[in-house]
Amino acid sequence: MTDALRSVFLRDVLQAWRRRADWLTTFFFFIIVVSLFPLGVGPEPSILRVIAPGILWVAALLASMLALPRVFASDYADGTLEQLTLAPQPLSLLVLSKILAHWLLTGLPLVVMGPVLGLQFGMPPDMLPVLFYSLLLGTPCLSLIGAIGAGLTLGVRGSGVVALLVLPLYIPVLIFGAGAVEAVGVGTAPGGHLSLLGAVLMISLVVSPLASAAAVRVALE
Amino acid sequence: MSFNWFRFSSPQTFYPLAGRLAPFFWIASVALTVAGLYIGFFVAPTDFQQGDSYRIIFIHVPAAWMSMFIYVVMAGWAAMGLIFNTRLSSMMANALAPTGALMTAIALWTGALWGRPTWGTWWVWDARLTSELILLFLYVGFMALHASIDDPRRADKAAAILAIVGVVNVPIIYFSVKWWNTLHQGSSVSLTRAPSMASTMLLGMLVMVFAFWAYSIATALTRVRGIILERERHAAWVAQLGTE
């Protein structure tokens, strides 16, 4: 079974790697959205420093949402997804491999880029590692929760629906993620928020593959 | 003689039953609303702190309760439709969603109207207000997903999965918003009312709660009749309805 999971994972990573424009779009979208805020709010460093954690996290949410159609859409279009449902391995685990591959190419770049953008906003040095860890724990949650929405919206009319489904479910991740970084700003320990973020990650690791697999099955009926 | 518990689980038998029940709930909702508003506006005393503006709670509190309760009931019907593959359960979930969204909107709107004279602001990012707003988003997501899938059975199942995920998420959202609010120590206003409430106030509110219950059931039954007709329009018994 590990073989099947590994091959699904490697296949998805390889495919995504060959179509670099896809995931680079997500990456640059993240950078652009973050850069828009100083232009909109004004270059005042004291204001930017205060709102930086929120901006980075909201931008991460939006970027991750933008990438969601890529989890299943192309496999749905060419019939690969149907073959996966016929495989002897549980569909939920195969879906989990796909989600992990998706996170590796769309989530991980945001984790690496987050602290760099944080510097642009004048974040103090003790905030940057917390931002890094919060993104490291939080972006997999976004990929996991988002995969449910991606599965549910396979083949539906209109592309904006996925935003309506997924963004409300993202709210706890946003609150705990940005909260951890802000906690450092006000001089308290970020551990509590990071632990809660870890708890959200554990819950989504259990719930999301099952729900996403159910959603995929509904879409393929 | 045994009673068949599943007799009314088919749209064909439920359609006339809903038609017979709906008028009672409509009448009950109108009568209770008139009674409740009379108590609320004319019998209940003026609050010594908030003046007459507190009277909006006779609409606000029942709407807020119903908004949360209907979401759970809706998710329950949706789950039942997913598990037992019963068409009528999904139709019920579908019939409840607009009423739930309406209740959420009423709760938010009346809350804003109450907040203006009492707190001096239309909106505060309080934990309860924020989670109620997110509840509205969840309703909108449910309806948007259902509307965007052409095949009704597929739409039922997809929306059911979303509703179940939503129910799992509701407590997480609620507590995250609550902790977020305490971290920011945002509003200095407190939502907790005076501990003791005049008994006529409580009576007026309870009557209004029942009125909202009756209204929600009445709209759900009326709407589910429409949904049944629309979905079963190719069935023979629907064609017969037109000739009768």
Interface residues (C-beta under 8 A of the other chain):
Chain A: I148 L152 T153 V156 R157 G158 V161 L164 L165 L167 P168 L169 I171 P172 I175 F176 G179 E182 A183 L196 V200 I203 V207 A211 A214 A215 V218 A219 E221
Chain B: I134 F137 L138 V140 G141 A144 L145 S148 I149 D150 R153 R154 K157 A158 I161 L162 I164 V165 G166 V168 N169 I172 I173 S176 V177 W179 W180 L183
